[in-house]
Amino acid sequence: MDEMGVVLQVLPGYQLKLSFRNGSEAIVDMRHRIHAVRFGRLASPALFHAAKLEGSEVVWDDGNHCVRASINELLDSMQMD
């Protein structure tokens, strides 16, 4: 658990599981988002699976490419599904 009380787990099928200190969980389905310019680099399975938490952001960094998204951005994106 990070300092914000969030645990990140990368799931199969371009999904992220966010578990919060209060016991709630969110599954963020990124399958459609990896085809958009904003998250296109995440189509690389190696980069997607490199996800980690840094403060209030999920960061994908493989040493060559870096993509950052706030937890709030990812949660907000779930409302568009």
Backbone torsions as a table, in degrees:
resi	resn	phi	psi	omega
1	MET	NA	133.2	179.8
2	ASP	-83.0	-177.7	-176.9
3	GLU	-65.2	-19.4	178.1
4	MET	-88.6	-3.8	-178.6
5	GLY	81.1	30.8	-179.1
6	VAL	-120.3	139.0	174.0
7	VAL	-115.8	132.8	179.1
8	LEU	-108.4	134.0	174.5
9	GLN	-132.4	129.2	175.8
10	VAL	-86.8	126.3	-179.2
11	LEU	-107.8	162.7	175.1
12	PRO	-62.0	158.9	174.8
13	GLY	74.8	30.8	178.2
14	TYR	58.1	46.9	177.5
15	GLN	-121.5	149.6	175.6
16	LEU	-121.1	139.2	175.0
17	LYS	-111.7	123.5	175.9
18	LEU	-109.7	122.3	178.3
19	SER	-112.9	130.7	-174.0
20	PHE	-107.4	156.9	-176.7
21	ARG	-54.6	-33.2	-177.7
22	ASN	-79.4	2.5	177.6
23	GLY	96.7	-10.1	178.9
24	SER	-77.7	154.8	-179.5
25	GLU	-135.8	151.5	176.2
26	ALA	-135.9	134.7	173.3
27	ILE	-105.1	117.2	-179.7
28	VAL	-100.8	114.1	-179.3
29	ASP	-89.6	112.8	-176.3
30	MET	-99.7	4.2	-174.6
31	ARG	-54.6	-41.2	-179.0
32	HIS	-83.6	-28.2	-177.2
33	ARG	-71.8	-25.1	-179.4
34	ILE	-69.3	-8.0	177.6
35	HIS	-95.2	-3.4	178.7
36	ALA	-93.3	156.2	-179.4
37	VAL	-55.9	-42.7	-175.4
38	ARG	-56.3	-40.8	-175.1
39	PHE	-120.2	15.4	-175.4
40	GLY	-55.9	-36.2	180.0
41	ARG	-63.5	-21.6	-178.6
42	LEU	-74.8	-2.9	174.7
43	ALA	-64.9	-20.8	174.5
44	SER	-71.8	115.6	-179.4
45	PRO	-56.3	-37.7	-179.2
46	ALA	-63.1	-43.5	179.2
47	LEU	-67.9	-44.1	-179.1
48	PHE	-58.6	-42.7	-177.8
49	HIS	-74.8	-6.0	176.9
50	ALA	-84.7	6.1	-176.9
51	ALA	-57.1	138.5	174.9
52	LYS	-149.9	161.4	177.5
53	LEU	-91.9	135.6	171.0
54	GLU	-133.3	100.1	-176.6
55	GLY	64.3	-122.7	-178.4
56	SER	-98.7	19.9	-179.2
57	GLU	-124.0	149.5	165.8
58	VAL	-95.0	129.6	-177.1
59	VAL	-122.9	129.1	173.5
60	TRP	-109.8	116.2	-177.0
61	ASP	-144.4	117.4	178.8
62	ASP	-108.0	11.8	-178.1
63	GLY	92.7	-22.2	177.2
64	ASN	-107.7	-38.4	-177.7
65	HIS	-131.6	147.9	178.7
66	CYS	-136.8	127.9	176.6
67	VAL	-125.0	135.2	-179.1
68	ARG	-126.7	141.3	174.4
69	ALA	-146.6	135.4	177.7
70	SER	-71.3	154.3	176.4
71	ILE	-59.0	-39.9	179.2
72	ASN	-62.8	-40.3	177.9
73	GLU	-60.8	-43.5	-179.6
74	LEU	-66.5	-40.9	177.9
75	LEU	-66.0	-41.2	177.3
76	ASP	-61.7	-36.5	-178.3
77	SER	-65.0	-24.2	178.7
78	MET	-65.5	-26.8	-180.0
79	GLN	-72.3	-15.8	179.8
80	MET	-87.0	-10.6	179.9
81	ASP	-75.2	NA	NA
